[in-house]
Amino acid sequence: MSGGSAAPKPGEPGVRAGRAAGPGHALARFVRLFQSGRLLQDGSPGGPVLRLLVRWVRRPLLPAVRLWRRNIQLRVVAATLLMSLGVVLLLGFVVIGQVRNGLLEAKEKAAQSQAAGGFTVAKEKADAPAAPGAREGDGTNGRSGRNSVNWRSDLVEQLASGGPGAFNVVALSPDAADAVSTSRAPRVSGGVDFASVPADLRTAVAQGTGPFQTYAQIKYTGATEAREPEPGLIIGKRLNDVDRNAYELYYIFPLTQEEQSLNLVKVTLATAGLFVVVLIGAIAWLVVRQVVTPVRMAAGIAERLSTGRLQERMKVTGEDDIARLGEAFNKMAQNLQLKIQQLEELSRMQRRFVSDVSHELRTPLTTVRMAADVIHEARGDFDPVTARSAELLGDQLDRFESLLSDLLEISRFDAGAAALEAEPIDLREVVRRVIGGAEPLAERKGSRIRVLGDEQPVVAEADARRVERVLRNLVVNAVEHGEGRDVVVRLGAAGGAVAIAVRDYGVGLKPGEATRVFNRFWRADPARARTTGGTGLGLSIAVEDARLHGGWLQAWGEPGGGSQFRLTLPRTADEALRGSPIPLEPEDSRRNRERGGAQDAKETAQRLASVPLQPGADRSAQAGAPGVPAPPRTTATVDPAALPGSGARVVARPTGERPSESESDRFDHDRSDHSVRRAPEREDTIRGR
């Protein structure tokens, strides 16, 4: 079934009427929502606040999203750029990792070789014999002669002189008490802070005999030598001095040069990678443009062909696949042009034939009508068979005249000669005239026509004759197919639109028939007789009248549940419609009733679950529990025709007993006429709980 769109009416959600909105009111409402804890709940009044926030965030992105969805060239180029950027980044990480590992490996080998030579020199210097000619007691003979205060300083200075700027040497005592001694205090070169040696490395050197290494940040001290810390490689070993006291000797190799080399490689790779990505993007843009440009040209020509410019063709150059596509497109356009021209010529001939035949038939029809009127007036002098023939002749002439008028009207629409004489009218007057003309037929069918929503004026700029013809067709069809049940005509107005809906409760429409019902000469049941002599063109003319106004004529129906036809017109001529004040699917449809019943059952279950069982309560209240019989319950059916103000009556019956067909039909048909929303307490009372 076709769905209907409805514009919100004043007083309904979505429209705030009669209340000024300001910053203070909005702030107070936000505070109330926050205090009640319903700001983030689904389906709560806080929901629209979050939706507005999301909409405010998405609004600046909509143009970019729209461009992304419509431009295939942009998507291809962007995807190419992203993929090439990913490949370049991956290759860059791999290359940088390999270069870094190579630089560090080469640095480690050179540092280990240098440190091993220094450790050997320090050991040899500590184990060297005393110099010849040294005298007793002068502090220079024997091993005591080499136990000088400056021995470690001389050692550090001698070792560091082998690579100024390439590495530094640090000599430390393993014990903190020895560090206080002048002869065993820390010795450093190059202004290096001896605290740069990590504690875990010192622990490993103190406990082991071989050389150990680690990476650490090298710090510097001194006013003239102070500079930023830099990464470095530290290699240390435990040795003995001339007095056979243990000390720690460390070689510190700065990695500044390797870091500069690595940064140079990074900059080079980044520059080359950026250049490659831009180049690939430009190449992709040029390649895709060669393919997309003909497609865009074909799309533009197709749009112009759809507007009626059938002479448009694509410009074809070359012999590649795109050229073959252009040639095929041009051939297709040429064939379509020829076919459309043939169909237009045939349609023109058919319209001319219908128009000519209709005009030519009016003269003999007038003569036949005059003769039939004479015979019909004199039928009292005929025998019964001849009198009945005269009556049938008059009825069929009436139907023939109606068919001829419809054919002439259809020919005017086909020829584009239909003119709209719009003026401000109150649609309530049109509805009253239509209902007044359809009341005799409704009385014969046993139906009743009721009008809802006519309390306020419903004014629109429209052609009163055409609107009346549309409504007459809808009301007569509703009465004829309503199976003797009531017909409801509902009026509504909201925003820039007005609507009239005609609801019946007859046989309804099957799935898919709501769109075919406006076809010419289409009938839902071909075997069904037309007691009023319909021509099968009424709804076709009605939908053309609605389109002439710039409005909509839509249908809804369900098998056995009746149907509803809705006419929506703009308030002012040439105003575009954005919605309808009346929903296309009525509130009393089978689907809405099932949905409402499920919601009521859920609310009832929640309400019963929230009531605790009282100790002294009647056992009958526990009906439904295991072993407890359920007492008979009764439900109450309200006759909608007798709601407040019309002598309401309540019919009680045991639960499970179905109401009679007449009561059920009357309830289903009339419940939509009263827009009453009952509170839960009121609903429980009516249900007999």
PyMOL commands that set and color helices and strands:
alter all, ss='L'
color gray80, all
select helices_A, chain A and resi 23-36+47-70+72-127+144-146+151-160+176-180+194-196+199-207+256-306+321-377+379-381+384-415+427-445+464-480+513-516+538-548+590-609+619-622+640-642+661-673+680-687
alter helices_A, ss='H'
color red, helices_A
select strands_A, chain A and resi 168-172+187-188+212-218+230-240+246-254+423-426+449-452+459-462+487-494+497-504+552-557+563-570+634-638+650-654
alter strands_A, ss='S'
color yellow, strands_A
deselect
rebuild
show_as cartoon
